[in-house]
Amino acid sequence: MSKIAFEEKTIIIQATVDQVISTGTIFKLHKITDILEQNVDTSFQPSEIHSLIRSYASMDTSSIKTFEIEGSNKMIGGSYYFIPNKESIKNVSIQLNRELGS
């Protein structure tokens, strides 16, 4: 399976949630989860994806904000790892604190 960039994963997941919400396909979660598992590498378990979709089915996804931690991909021992930029982590942390009112 080929790896896709964070931005593409975000677009795919958000489009999937939008589709589920807009067409009332909440009863087809297993099929949707299977499609995601085949096309997107994620640390979410299928049951977690089901829970997220159920929890956010009534959410207006246009209000979702995303923050990107900059960094680079590095191959270590035959596997690719994302190495985050420390300054970027600090900046995203500040942004999240502002958004969450902390």
SEFIZA-3560 file (N, C-alpha, C; in Angstrom, 3 decimals):
REM SEFIZA-3560
<numar><xx>0.847</xx><yy>-1.171</yy><zz>0.000</zz><atom>N</atom></numar>
<numar><xx>0.000</xx><yy>0.000</yy><zz>0.000</zz><atom>CA</atom></numar>
<numar><xx>0.896</xx><yy>1.239</yy><zz>0.000</zz><atom>C</atom></numar>
<numar><xx>0.585</xx><yy>2.190</yy><zz>-0.838</zz><atom>N</atom></numar>
<numar><xx>1.402</xx><yy>3.393</yy><zz>-0.886</zz><atom>CA</atom></numar>
<numar><xx>0.998</xx><yy>4.352</yy><zz>0.224</zz><atom>C</atom></numar>
<numar><xx>1.964</xx><yy>5.106</yy><zz>0.686</zz><atom>N</atom></numar>
<numar><xx>1.722</xx><yy>6.095</yy><zz>1.733</zz><atom>CA</atom></numar>
<numar><xx>1.251</xx><yy>7.386</yy><zz>1.077</zz><atom>C</atom></numar>
<numar><xx>0.352</xx><yy>8.080</yy><zz>1.732</zz><atom>N</atom></numar>
<numar><xx>-0.082</xx><yy>9.372</yy><zz>1.225</zz><atom>CA</atom></numar>
<numar><xx>0.174</xx><yy>10.428</yy><zz>2.282</zz><atom>C</atom></numar>
<numar><xx>0.301</xx><yy>11.654</yy><zz>1.843</zz><atom>N</atom></numar>
<numar><xx>0.650</xx><yy>12.767</yy><zz>2.719</zz><atom>CA</atom></numar>
<numar><xx>-0.467</xx><yy>13.072</yy><zz>3.710</zz><atom>C</atom></numar>
<numar><xx>-0.086</xx><yy>13.718</yy><zz>4.808</zz><atom>N</atom></numar>
<numar><xx>-1.024</xx><yy>14.103</yy><zz>5.864</zz><atom>CA</atom></numar>
<numar><xx>-2.208</xx><yy>14.878</yy><zz>5.300</zz><atom>C</atom></numar>
<numar><xx>-1.928</xx><yy>15.843</yy><zz>4.423</zz><atom>N</atom></numar>
<numar><xx>-2.991</xx><yy>16.670</yy><zz>3.870</zz><atom>CA</atom></numar>
<numar><xx>-3.994</xx><yy>15.817</yy><zz>3.110</zz><atom>C</atom></numar>
<numar><xx>-3.488</xx><yy>14.845</yy><zz>2.342</zz><atom>N</atom></numar>
<numar><xx>-4.368</xx><yy>13.990</yy><zz>1.572</zz><atom>CA</atom></numar>
<numar><xx>-5.202</xx><yy>13.099</yy><zz>2.494</zz><atom>C</atom></numar>
<numar><xx>-4.583</xx><yy>12.595</yy><zz>3.565</zz><atom>N</atom></numar>
<numar><xx>-5.326</xx><yy>11.779</yy><zz>4.531</zz><atom>CA</atom></numar>
<numar><xx>-6.441</xx><yy>12.595</yy><zz>5.160</zz><atom>C</atom></numar>
<numar><xx>-6.122</xx><yy>13.823</yy><zz>5.527</zz><atom>N</atom></numar>
<numar><xx>-7.110</xx><yy>14.697</yy><zz>6.147</zz><atom>CA</atom></numar>
<numar><xx>-8.281</xx><yy>14.932</yy><zz>5.204</zz><atom>C</atom></numar>
<numar><xx>-7.983</xx><yy>15.188</yy><zz>3.940</zz><atom>N</atom></numar>
<numar><xx>-9.032</xx><yy>15.426</yy><zz>2.946</zz><atom>CA</atom></numar>
<numar><xx>-9.894</xx><yy>14.176</yy><zz>2.775</zz><atom>C</atom></numar>
<numar><xx>-9.255</xx><yy>13.009</yy><zz>2.702</zz><atom>N</atom></numar>
<numar><xx>-9.992</xx><yy>11.755</yy><zz>2.519</zz><atom>CA</atom></numar>
<numar><xx>-10.907</xx><yy>11.490</yy><zz>3.712</zz><atom>C</atom></numar>
<numar><xx>-10.368</xx><yy>11.637</yy><zz>4.915</zz><atom>N</atom></numar>
<numar><xx>-11.169</xx><yy>11.371</yy><zz>6.114</zz><atom>CA</atom></numar>
<numar><xx>-12.312</xx><yy>12.371</yy><zz>6.232</zz><atom>C</atom></numar>
<numar><xx>-12.035</xx><yy>13.658</yy><zz>5.991</zz><atom>N</atom></numar>
<numar><xx>-13.100</xx><yy>14.656</yy><zz>6.093</zz><atom>CA</atom></numar>
<numar><xx>-14.159</xx><yy>14.424</yy><zz>5.023</zz><atom>C</atom></numar>
<numar><xx>-13.753</xx><yy>14.078</yy><zz>3.803</zz><atom>N</atom></numar>
<numar><xx>-14.717</xx><yy>13.804</yy><zz>2.741</zz><atom>CA</atom></numar>
<numar><xx>-15.572</xx><yy>12.587</yy><zz>3.090</zz><atom>C</atom></numar>
<numar><xx>-14.943</xx><yy>11.592</yy><zz>3.707</zz><atom>N</atom></numar>
<numar><xx>-15.689</xx><yy>10.401</yy><zz>4.111</zz><atom>CA</atom></numar>
<numar><xx>-16.735</xx><yy>10.752</yy><zz>5.158</zz><atom>C</atom></numar>
<numar><xx>-16.344</xx><yy>11.538</yy><zz>6.153</zz><atom>N</atom></numar>
<numar><xx>-17.298</xx><yy>11.953</yy><zz>7.190</zz><atom>CA</atom></numar>
<numar><xx>-18.415</xx><yy>12.783</yy><zz>6.561</zz><atom>C</atom></numar>
<numar><xx>-18.059</xx><yy>13.705</yy><zz>5.666</zz><atom>N</atom></numar>
<numar><xx>-19.078</xx><yy>14.512</yy><zz>4.988</zz><atom>CA</atom></numar>
<numar><xx>-20.065</xx><yy>13.626</yy><zz>4.230</zz><atom>C</atom></numar>
<numar><xx>-19.546</xx><yy>12.619</yy><zz>3.547</zz><atom>N</atom></numar>
<numar><xx>-20.402</xx><yy>11.714</yy><zz>2.785</zz><atom>CA</atom></numar>
<numar><xx>-21.345</xx><yy>10.946</yy><zz>3.708</zz><atom>C</atom></numar>
<numar><xx>-20.797</xx><yy>10.468</yy><zz>4.809</zz><atom>N</atom></numar>
<numar><xx>-21.620</xx><yy>9.723</yy><zz>5.768</zz><atom>CA</atom></numar>
<numar><xx>-22.736</xx><yy>10.613</yy><zz>6.297</zz><atom>C</atom></numar>
<numar><xx>-22.393</xx><yy>11.829</yy><zz>6.648</zz><atom>N</atom></numar>
<numar><xx>-23.374</xx><yy>12.747</yy><zz>7.219</zz><atom>CA</atom></numar>
<numar><xx>-24.415</xx><yy>13.168</yy><zz>6.179</zz><atom>C</atom></numar>
<numar><xx>-23.954</xx><yy>13.496</yy><zz>4.974</zz><atom>N</atom></numar>
<numar><xx>-24.858</xx><yy>14.067</yy><zz>3.980</zz><atom>CA</atom></numar>
<numar><xx>-25.805</xx><yy>13.048</yy><zz>3.362</zz><atom>C</atom></numar>
<numar><xx>-25.407</xx><yy>11.799</yy><zz>3.292</zz><atom>N</atom></numar>
<numar><xx>-26.259</xx><yy>10.820</yy><zz>2.612</zz><atom>CA</atom></numar>
<numar><xx>-26.944</xx><yy>9.865</yy><zz>3.565</zz><atom>C</atom></numar>
<numar><xx>-26.751</xx><yy>10.043</yy><zz>4.857</zz><atom>N</atom></numar>
<numar><xx>-27.402</xx><yy>9.164</yy><zz>5.818</zz><atom>CA</atom></numar>
<numar><xx>-26.907</xx><yy>7.730</yy><zz>5.751</zz><atom>C</atom></numar>
<numar><xx>-25.641</xx><yy>7.551</yy><zz>5.449</zz><atom>N</atom></numar>
<numar><xx>-25.102</xx><yy>6.194</yy><zz>5.316</zz><atom>CA</atom></numar>
<numar><xx>-24.513</xx><yy>5.686</yy><zz>6.626</zz><atom>C</atom></numar>
<numar><xx>-25.003</xx><yy>6.188</yy><zz>7.730</zz><atom>N</atom></numar>
<numar><xx>-24.481</xx><yy>5.800</yy><zz>9.038</zz><atom>CA</atom></numar>
<numar><xx>-24.592</xx><yy>4.290</yy><zz>9.248</zz><atom>C</atom></numar>
<numar><xx>-25.507</xx><yy>3.629</yy><zz>8.536</zz><atom>N</atom></numar>
<numar><xx>-25.680</xx><yy>2.183</yy><zz>8.693</zz><atom>CA</atom></numar>
<numar><xx>-24.682</xx><yy>1.388</yy><zz>7.853</zz><atom>C</atom></numar>
<numar><xx>-23.865</xx><yy>2.076</yy><zz>7.062</zz><atom>N</atom></numar>
<numar><xx>-22.863</xx><yy>1.412</yy><zz>6.229</zz><atom>CA</atom></numar>
<numar><xx>-21.457</xx><yy>1.616</yy><zz>6.780</zz><atom>C</atom></numar>
<numar><xx>-21.329</xx><yy>1.787</yy><zz>8.084</zz><atom>N</atom></numar>
<numar><xx>-20.035</xx><yy>2.090</yy><zz>8.689</zz><atom>CA</atom></numar>
<numar><xx>-18.991</xx><yy>1.017</yy><zz>8.420</zz><atom>C</atom></numar>
<numar><xx>-19.379</xx><yy>-0.242</yy><zz>8.446</zz><atom>N</atom></numar>
<numar><xx>-18.403</xx><yy>-1.306</yy><zz>8.225</zz><atom>CA</atom></numar>
<numar><xx>-17.805</xx><yy>-1.221</yy><zz>6.826</zz><atom>C</atom></numar>
<numar><xx>-18.634</xx><yy>-0.952</yy><zz>5.836</zz><atom>N</atom></numar>
<numar><xx>-18.147</xx><yy>-0.825</yy><zz>4.456</zz><atom>CA</atom></numar>
<numar><xx>-17.208</xx><yy>0.375</yy><zz>4.328</zz><atom>C</atom></numar>
<numar><xx>-17.589</xx><yy>1.481</yy><zz>4.928</zz><atom>N</atom></numar>
<numar><xx>-16.759</xx><yy>2.691</yy><zz>4.878</zz><atom>CA</atom></numar>
<numar><xx>-15.427</xx><yy>2.446</yy><zz>5.577</zz><atom>C</atom></numar>
<numar><xx>-15.474</xx><yy>1.807</yy><zz>6.733</zz><atom>N</atom></numar>
<numar><xx>-14.248</xx><yy>1.501</yy><zz>7.471</zz><atom>CA</atom></numar>
<numar><xx>-13.336</xx><yy>0.595</yy><zz>6.653</zz><atom>C</atom></numar>
<numar><xx>-13.907</xx><yy>-0.388</yy><zz>5.978</zz><atom>N</atom></numar>
<numar><xx>-13.109</xx><yy>-1.282</yy><zz>5.135</zz><atom>CA</atom></numar>
<numar><xx>-12.401</xx><yy>-0.513</yy><zz>4.024</zz><atom>C</atom></numar>
<numar><xx>-13.111</xx><yy>0.428</yy><zz>3.413</zz><atom>N</atom></numar>
<numar><xx>-12.518</xx><yy>1.234</yy><zz>2.340</zz><atom>CA</atom></numar>
<numar><xx>-11.376</xx><yy>2.079</yy><zz>2.892</zz><atom>C</atom></numar>
<numar><xx>-11.594</xx><yy>2.698</yy><zz>4.047</zz><atom>N</atom></numar>
<numar><xx>-10.530</xx><yy>3.507</yy><zz>4.655</zz><atom>CA</atom></numar>
<numar><xx>-9.313</xx><yy>2.650</yy><zz>5.002</zz><atom>C</atom></numar>
<numar><xx>-9.545</xx><yy>1.479</yy><zz>5.569</zz><atom>N</atom></numar>
<numar><xx>-8.435</xx><yy>0.601</yy><zz>5.952</zz><atom>CA</atom></numar>
<numar><xx>-7.588</xx><yy>0.208</yy><zz>4.741</zz><atom>C</atom></numar>
<numar><xx>-8.225</xx><yy>0.031</yy><zz>3.589</zz><atom>N</atom></numar>
<numar><xx>-7.506</xx><yy>-0.377</yy><zz>2.382</zz><atom>CA</atom></numar>
<numar><xx>-6.733</xx><yy>0.764</yy><zz>1.749</zz><atom>C</atom></numar>
<numar><xx>-7.113</xx><yy>2.005</yy><zz>2.035</zz><atom>N</atom></numar>
<numar><xx>-6.542</xx><yy>3.139</yy><zz>1.316</zz><atom>CA</atom></numar>
<numar><xx>-5.802</xx><yy>4.158</yy><zz>2.159</zz><atom>C</atom></numar>
<numar><xx>-5.952</xx><yy>4.101</yy><zz>3.479</zz><atom>N</atom></numar>
<numar><xx>-5.324</xx><yy>5.092</yy><zz>4.347</zz><atom>CA</atom></numar>
<numar><xx>-4.678</xx><yy>4.382</yy><zz>5.536</zz><atom>C</atom></numar>
<numar><xx>-3.396</xx><yy>4.670</yy><zz>5.771</zz><atom>N</atom></numar>
<numar><xx>-2.731</xx><yy>4.154</yy><zz>6.966</zz><atom>CA</atom></numar>
<numar><xx>-3.020</xx><yy>5.104</yy><zz>8.116</zz><atom>C</atom></numar>
<numar><xx>-3.569</xx><yy>4.580</yy><zz>9.182</zz><atom>N</atom></numar>
<numar><xx>-3.898</xx><yy>5.400</yy><zz>10.338</zz><atom>CA</atom></numar>
<numar><xx>-3.729</xx><yy>4.570</yy><zz>11.604</zz><atom>C</atom></numar>
<numar><xx>-3.547</xx><yy>5.246</yy><zz>12.709</zz><atom>N</atom></numar>
<numar><xx>-3.415</xx><yy>4.540</yy><zz>13.983</zz><atom>CA</atom></numar>
<numar><xx>-4.782</xx><yy>4.249</yy><zz>14.605</zz><atom>C</atom></numar>
<numar><xx>-5.862</xx><yy>4.723</yy><zz>13.980</zz><atom>N</atom></numar>
<numar><xx>-7.204</xx><yy>4.451</yy><zz>14.491</zz><atom>CA</atom></numar>
<numar><xx>-7.584</xx><yy>2.999</yy><zz>14.243</zz><atom>C</atom></numar>
<numar><xx>-8.220</xx><yy>2.397</yy><zz>15.235</zz><atom>N</atom></numar>
<numar><xx>-8.794</xx><yy>1.068</yy><zz>15.082</zz><atom>CA</atom></numar>
<numar><xx>-10.184</xx><yy>1.233</yy><zz>14.450</zz><atom>C</atom></numar>
<numar><xx>-10.679</xx><yy>0.210</yy><zz>13.743</zz><atom>N</atom></numar>
<numar><xx>-12.015</xx><yy>0.330</yy><zz>13.132</zz><atom>CA</atom></numar>
<numar><xx>-13.090</xx><yy>0.755</yy><zz>14.125</zz><atom>C</atom></numar>
<numar><xx>-13.054</xx><yy>0.217</yy><zz>15.338</zz><atom>N</atom></numar>
<numar><xx>-14.068</xx><yy>0.589</yy><zz>16.336</zz><atom>CA</atom></numar>
<numar><xx>-13.962</xx><yy>2.069</yy><zz>16.706</zz><atom>C</atom></numar>
<numar><xx>-12.741</xx><yy>2.614</yy><zz>16.693</zz><atom>N</atom></numar>
<numar><xx>-12.558</xx><yy>4.036</yy><zz>16.998</zz><atom>CA</atom></numar>
<numar><xx>-13.105</xx><yy>4.904</yy><zz>15.869</zz><atom>C</atom></numar>
<numar><xx>-12.920</xx><yy>4.470</yy><zz>14.630</zz><atom>N</atom></numar>
<numar><xx>-13.472</xx><yy>5.213</yy><zz>13.493</zz><atom>CA</atom></numar>
<numar><xx>-14.991</xx><yy>5.211</yy><zz>13.577</zz><atom>C</atom></numar>
<numar><xx>-15.588</xx><yy>4.063</yy><zz>13.893</zz><atom>N</atom></numar>
<numar><xx>-17.050</xx><yy>3.981</yy><zz>14.058</zz><atom>CA</atom></numar>
<numar><xx>-17.515</xx><yy>4.961</yy><zz>15.121</zz><atom>C</atom></numar>
<numar><xx>-16.828</xx><yy>4.973</yy><zz>16.262</zz><atom>N</atom></numar>
<numar><xx>-17.207</xx><yy>5.870</yy><zz>17.362</zz><atom>CA</atom></numar>
<numar><xx>-17.098</xx><yy>7.327</yy><zz>16.959</zz><atom>C</atom></numar>
<numar><xx>-16.023</xx><yy>7.667</yy><zz>16.252</zz><atom>N</atom></numar>
<numar><xx>-15.850</xx><yy>9.053</yy><zz>15.805</zz><atom>CA</atom></numar>
<numar><xx>-16.969</xx><yy>9.472</yy><zz>14.868</zz><atom>C</atom></numar>
<numar><xx>-17.291</xx><yy>8.610</yy><zz>13.918</zz><atom>N</atom></numar>
<numar><xx>-18.347</xx><yy>8.949</yy><zz>12.963</zz><atom>CA</atom></numar>
<numar><xx>-19.677</xx><yy>9.107</yy><zz>13.680</zz><atom>C</atom></numar>
<numar><xx>-19.974</xx><yy>8.215</yy><zz>14.602</zz><atom>N</atom></numar>
<numar><xx>-21.234</xx><yy>8.325</yy><zz>15.358</zz><atom>CA</atom></numar>
<numar><xx>-21.258</xx><yy>9.598</yy><zz>16.202</zz><atom>C</atom></numar>
<numar><xx>-20.131</xx><yy>9.889</yy><zz>16.844</zz><atom>N</atom></numar>
<numar><xx>-20.062</xx><yy>11.056</yy><zz>17.726</zz><atom>CA</atom></numar>
<numar><xx>-20.203</xx><yy>12.370</yy><zz>16.967</zz><atom>C</atom></numar>
<numar><xx>-19.660</xx><yy>12.404</yy><zz>15.772</zz><atom>N</atom></numar>
<numar><xx>-19.613</xx><yy>13.660</yy><zz>15.032</zz><atom>CA</atom></numar>
<numar><xx>-20.557</xx><yy>13.700</yy><zz>13.842</zz><atom>C</atom></numar>
<numar><xx>-21.520</xx><yy>12.807</yy><zz>13.807</zz><atom>N</atom></numar>
<numar><xx>-22.437</xx><yy>12.741</yy><zz>12.672</zz><atom>CA</atom></numar>
<numar><xx>-23.244</xx><yy>14.021</yy><zz>12.499</zz><atom>C</atom></numar>
<numar><xx>-23.500</xx><yy>14.726</yy><zz>13.583</zz><atom>N</atom></numar>
<numar><xx>-24.292</xx><yy>15.949</yy><zz>13.474</zz><atom>CA</atom></numar>
<numar><xx>-23.429</xx><yy>17.203</yy><zz>13.410</zz><atom>C</atom></numar>
<numar><xx>-22.122</xx><yy>17.036</yy><zz>13.383</zz><atom>N</atom></numar>
<numar><xx>-21.212</xx><yy>18.180</yy><zz>13.386</zz><atom>CA</atom></numar>
<numar><xx>-21.105</xx><yy>18.816</yy><zz>11.999</zz><atom>C</atom></numar>
<numar><xx>-21.015</xx><yy>20.128</yy><zz>11.987</zz><atom>N</atom></numar>
<numar><xx>-20.743</xx><yy>20.869</yy><zz>10.763</zz><atom>CA</atom></numar>
<numar><xx>-19.237</xx><yy>20.784</yy><zz>10.515</zz><atom>C</atom></numar>
<numar><xx>-18.810</xx><yy>19.940</yy><zz>9.578</zz><atom>N</atom></numar>
<numar><xx>-17.376</xx><yy>19.710</yy><zz>9.365</zz><atom>CA</atom></numar>
<numar><xx>-16.649</xx><yy>20.915</yy><zz>8.795</zz><atom>C</atom></numar>
<numar><xx>-17.376</xx><yy>21.893</yy><zz>8.305</zz><atom>N</atom></numar>
<numar><xx>-16.696</xx><yy>23.091</yy><zz>7.792</zz><atom>CA</atom></numar>
<numar><xx>-16.067</xx><yy>23.897</yy><zz>8.930</zz><atom>C</atom></numar>
<numar><xx>-16.484</xx><yy>23.613</yy><zz>10.170</zz><atom>N</atom></numar>
<numar><xx>-15.934</xx><yy>24.340</yy><zz>11.317</zz><atom>CA</atom></numar>
<numar><xx>-14.698</xx><yy>23.668</yy><zz>11.915</zz><atom>C</atom></numar>
<numar><xx>-14.306</xx><yy>22.517</yy><zz>11.370</zz><atom>N</atom></numar>
<numar><xx>-13.140</xx><yy>21.808</yy><zz>11.896</zz><atom>CA</atom></numar>
<numar><xx>-11.872</xx><yy>22.533</yy><zz>11.477</zz><atom>C</atom></numar>
<numar><xx>-11.028</xx><yy>22.802</yy><zz>12.444</zz><atom>N</atom></numar>
<numar><xx>-9.744</xx><yy>23.440</yy><zz>12.170</zz><atom>CA</atom></numar>
<numar><xx>-8.647</xx><yy>22.399</yy><zz>12.258</zz><atom>C</atom></numar>
<numar><xx>-7.673</xx><yy>22.519</yy><zz>11.396</zz><atom>N</atom></numar>
<numar><xx>-6.536</xx><yy>21.596</yy><zz>11.430</zz><atom>CA</atom></numar>
<numar><xx>-5.257</xx><yy>22.388</yy><zz>11.617</zz><atom>C</atom></numar>
<numar><xx>-4.314</xx><yy>21.757</yy><zz>12.250</zz><atom>N</atom></numar>
<numar><xx>-3.004</xx><yy>22.352</yy><zz>12.464</zz><atom>CA</atom></numar>
<numar><xx>-1.967</xx><yy>21.336</yy><zz>12.007</zz><atom>C</atom></numar>
<numar><xx>-0.960</xx><yy>21.813</yy><zz>11.323</zz><atom>N</atom></numar>
<numar><xx>0.061</xx><yy>20.914</yy><zz>10.793</zz><atom>CA</atom></numar>
<numar><xx>1.375</xx><yy>21.113</yy><zz>11.525</zz><atom>C</atom></numar>
<numar><xx>1.941</xx><yy>20.021</yy><zz>11.972</zz><atom>N</atom></numar>
<numar><xx>3.275</xx><yy>20.047</yy><zz>12.562</zz><atom>CA</atom></numar>
<numar><xx>4.257</xx><yy>19.762</yy><zz>11.436</zz><atom>C</atom></numar>
<numar><xx>5.134</xx><yy>20.710</yy><zz>11.205</zz><atom>N</atom></numar>
<numar><xx>6.119</xx><yy>20.541</yy><zz>10.142</zz><atom>CA</atom></numar>
<numar><xx>7.225</xx><yy>19.604</yy><zz>10.588</zz><atom>C</atom></numar>
<numar><xx>7.822</xx><yy>18.967</yy><zz>9.620</zz><atom>N</atom></numar>
<numar><xx>8.903</xx><yy>18.040</yy><zz>9.903</zz><atom>CA</atom></numar>
<numar><xx>9.338</xx><yy>17.363</yy><zz>8.631</zz><atom>C</atom></numar>
<numar><xx>10.040</xx><yy>16.263</yy><zz>8.788</zz><atom>N</atom></numar>
<numar><xx>10.527</xx><yy>15.546</yy><zz>7.614</zz><atom>CA</atom></numar>
<numar><xx>10.366</xx><yy>14.050</yy><zz>7.822</zz><atom>C</atom></numar>
<numar><xx>10.323</xx><yy>13.342</yy><zz>6.712</zz><atom>N</atom></numar>
<numar><xx>10.259</xx><yy>11.886</yy><zz>6.752</zz><atom>CA</atom></numar>
<numar><xx>11.678</xx><yy>11.350</yy><zz>6.670</zz><atom>C</atom></numar>
<numar><xx>11.961</xx><yy>10.347</yy><zz>7.463</zz><atom>N</atom></numar>
<numar><xx>13.296</xx><yy>9.767</yy><zz>7.475</zz><atom>CA</atom></numar>
<numar><xx>13.179</xx><yy>8.250</yy><zz>7.531</zz><atom>C</atom></numar>
<numar><xx>13.955</xx><yy>7.578</yy><zz>6.681</zz><atom>N</atom></numar>
<numar><xx>13.939</xx><yy>6.122</yy><zz>6.707</zz><atom>CA</atom></numar>
<numar><xx>14.928</xx><yy>5.646</yy><zz>7.765</zz><atom>C</atom></numar>
<numar><xx>14.417</xx><yy>4.836</yy><zz>8.689</zz><atom>N</atom></numar>
<numar><xx>15.242</xx><yy>4.265</yy><zz>9.753</zz><atom>CA</atom></numar>
<numar><xx>14.942</xx><yy>2.772</yy><zz>9.791</zz><atom>C</atom></numar>
<numar><xx>15.949</xx><yy>1.971</yy><zz>9.543</zz><atom>N</atom></numar>
<numar><xx>15.769</xx><yy>0.522</yy><zz>9.602</zz><atom>CA</atom></numar>
<numar><xx>14.728</xx><yy>-0.015</yy><zz>8.639</zz><atom>C</atom></numar>
<numar><xx>14.599</xx><yy>0.595</yy><zz>7.473</zz><atom>N</atom></numar>
<numar><xx>13.660</xx><yy>0.115</yy><zz>6.464</zz><atom>CA</atom></numar>
<numar><xx>12.244</xx><yy>0.639</yy><zz>6.600</zz><atom>C</atom></numar>
<numar><xx>11.976</xx><yy>1.461</yy><zz>7.615</zz><atom>N</atom></numar>
<numar><xx>10.648</xx><yy>2.056</yy><zz>7.797</zz><atom>CA</atom></numar>
<numar><xx>10.767</xx><yy>3.571</yy><zz>7.814</zz><atom>C</atom></numar>
<numar><xx>9.743</xx><yy>4.229</yy><zz>7.284</zz><atom>N</atom></numar>
<numar><xx>9.722</xx><yy>5.688</yy><zz>7.298</zz><atom>CA</atom></numar>
<numar><xx>9.124</xx><yy>6.190</yy><zz>8.610</zz><atom>C</atom></numar>
<numar><xx>9.745</xx><yy>7.221</yy><zz>9.155</zz><atom>N</atom></numar>
<numar><xx>9.274</xx><yy>7.867</yy><zz>10.376</zz><atom>CA</atom></numar>
<numar><xx>9.161</xx><yy>9.357</yy><zz>10.117</zz><atom>C</atom></numar>
<numar><xx>8.164</xx><yy>9.969</yy><zz>10.725</zz><atom>N</atom></numar>
<numar><xx>8.010</xx><yy>11.411</yy><zz>10.658</zz><atom>CA</atom></numar>
<numar><xx>8.793</xx><yy>12.011</yy><zz>11.818</zz><atom>C</atom></numar>
<numar><xx>9.720</xx><yy>12.894</yy><zz>11.505</zz><atom>N</atom></numar>
<numar><xx>10.529</xx><yy>13.569</yy><zz>12.519</zz><atom>CA</atom></numar>
<numar><xx>10.025</xx><yy>15.012</yy><zz>12.610</zz><atom>C</atom></numar>
<numar><xx>9.284</xx><yy>15.334</yy><zz>13.681</zz><atom>N</atom></numar>
<numar><xx>8.711</xx><yy>16.681</yy><zz>13.776</zz><atom>CA</atom></numar>
<numar><xx>9.757</xx><yy>17.735</yy><zz>14.097</zz><atom>C</atom></numar>
<numar><xx>9.502</xx><yy>18.928</yy><zz>13.584</zz><atom>N</atom></numar>
<numar><xx>10.335</xx><yy>20.086</yy><zz>13.866</zz><atom>CA</atom></numar>
<numar><xx>9.926</xx><yy>20.617</yy><zz>15.243</zz><atom>C</atom></numar>
<numar><xx>10.892</xx><yy>20.754</yy><zz>16.153</zz><atom>N</atom></numar>
<numar><xx>10.573</xx><yy>21.162</yy><zz>17.533</zz><atom>CA</atom></numar>
<numar><xx>9.908</xx><yy>22.526</yy><zz>17.598</zz><atom>C</atom></numar>
<numar><xx>10.353</xx><yy>23.459</yy><zz>16.767</zz><atom>N</atom></numar>
<numar><xx>9.753</xx><yy>24.793</yy><zz>16.763</zz><atom>CA</atom></numar>
<numar><xx>8.304</xx><yy>24.728</yy><zz>16.277</zz><atom>C</atom></numar>
<numar><xx>8.047</xx><yy>23.858</yy><zz>15.316</zz><atom>N</atom></numar>
<numar><xx>6.689</xx><yy>23.685</yy><zz>14.808</zz><atom>CA</atom></numar>
<numar><xx>5.781</xx><yy>23.098</yy><zz>15.890</zz><atom>C</atom></numar>
<numar><xx>6.288</xx><yy>22.160</yy><zz>16.671</zz><atom>N</atom></numar>
<numar><xx>5.509</xx><yy>21.597</yy><zz>17.783</zz><atom>CA</atom></numar>
<numar><xx>5.138</xx><yy>22.697</yy><zz>18.758</zz><atom>C</atom></numar>
<numar><xx>6.098</xx><yy>23.552</yy><zz>19.068</zz><atom>N</atom></numar>
<numar><xx>5.853</xx><yy>24.663</yy><zz>19.995</zz><atom>CA</atom></numar>
<numar><xx>4.781</xx><yy>25.592</yy><zz>19.435</zz><atom>C</atom></numar>
<numar><xx>4.875</xx><yy>25.930</yy><zz>18.144</zz><atom>N</atom></numar>
<numar><xx>3.903</xx><yy>26.836</yy><zz>17.525</zz><atom>CA</atom></numar>
<numar><xx>2.498</xx><yy>26.244</yy><zz>17.504</zz><atom>C</atom></numar>
<numar><xx>2.386</xx><yy>24.968</yy><zz>17.174</zz><atom>N</atom></numar>
<numar><xx>1.071</xx><yy>24.319</yy><zz>17.151</zz><atom>CA</atom></numar>
<numar><xx>0.507</xx><yy>24.234</yy><zz>18.561</zz><atom>C</atom></numar>
<numar><xx>1.346</xx><yy>23.980</yy><zz>19.540</zz><atom>N</atom></numar>
<numar><xx>0.901</xx><yy>23.940</yy><zz>20.930</zz><atom>CA</atom></numar>
<numar><xx>0.309</xx><yy>25.286</yy><zz>21.339</zz><atom>C</atom></numar>
<numar><xx>0.963</xx><yy>26.363</yy><zz>20.967</zz><atom>N</atom></numar>
<numar><xx>0.462</xx><yy>27.711</yy><zz>21.270</zz><atom>CA</atom></numar>
<numar><xx>-0.886</xx><yy>27.935</yy><zz>20.580</zz><atom>C</atom></numar>
<numar><xx>-0.997</xx><yy>27.539</yy><zz>19.304</zz><atom>N</atom></numar>
<numar><xx>-2.240</xx><yy>27.703</yy><zz>18.560</zz><atom>CA</atom></numar>
<numar><xx>-3.375</xx><yy>26.903</yy><zz>19.209</zz><atom>C</atom></numar>
<numar><xx>-3.088</xx><yy>25.678</yy><zz>19.603</zz><atom>N</atom></numar>
<numar><xx>-4.117</xx><yy>24.846</yy><zz>20.242</zz><atom>CA</atom></numar>
<numar><xx>-4.569</xx><yy>25.444</yy><zz>21.555</zz><atom>C</atom></numar>
<numar><xx>-3.611</xx><yy>25.940</yy><zz>22.355</zz><atom>N</atom></numar>
<numar><xx>-3.979</xx><yy>26.576</yy><zz>23.620</zz><atom>CA</atom></numar>
<numar><xx>-4.884</xx><yy>27.778</yy><zz>23.393</zz><atom>C</atom></numar>
<numar><xx>-4.596</xx><yy>28.567</yy><zz>22.359</zz><atom>N</atom></numar>
<numar><xx>-5.455</xx><yy>29.717</yy><zz>22.035</zz><atom>CA</atom></numar>
<numar><xx>-6.851</xx><yy>29.261</yy><zz>21.654</zz><atom>C</atom></numar>
<numar><xx>-6.922</xx><yy>28.238</yy><zz>20.776</zz><atom>N</atom></numar>
<numar><xx>-8.219</xx><yy>27.748</yy><zz>20.298</zz><atom>CA</atom></numar>
<numar><xx>-9.046</xx><yy>27.147</yy><zz>21.431</zz><atom>C</atom></numar>
<numar><xx>-8.386</xx><yy>26.467</yy><zz>22.352</zz><atom>N</atom></numar>
<numar><xx>-9.079</xx><yy>25.793</yy><zz>23.436</zz><atom>CA</atom></numar>
<numar><xx>-9.311</xx><yy>26.685</yy><zz>24.644</zz><atom>C</atom></numar>
<numar><xx>-8.776</xx><yy>27.915</yy><zz>24.552</zz><atom>N</atom></numar>
<numar><xx>-8.962</xx><yy>28.860</yy><zz>25.647</zz><atom>CA</atom></numar>
<numar><xx>-8.204</xx><yy>28.502</yy><zz>26.890</zz><atom>C</atom></numar>
<numar><xx>-7.074</xx><yy>27.829</yy><zz>26.703</zz><atom>N</atom></numar>
<numar><xx>-6.262</xx><yy>27.421</yy><zz>27.864</zz><atom>CA</atom></numar>
<numar><xx>-5.259</xx><yy>28.480</yy><zz>28.231</zz><atom>C</atom></numar>
//
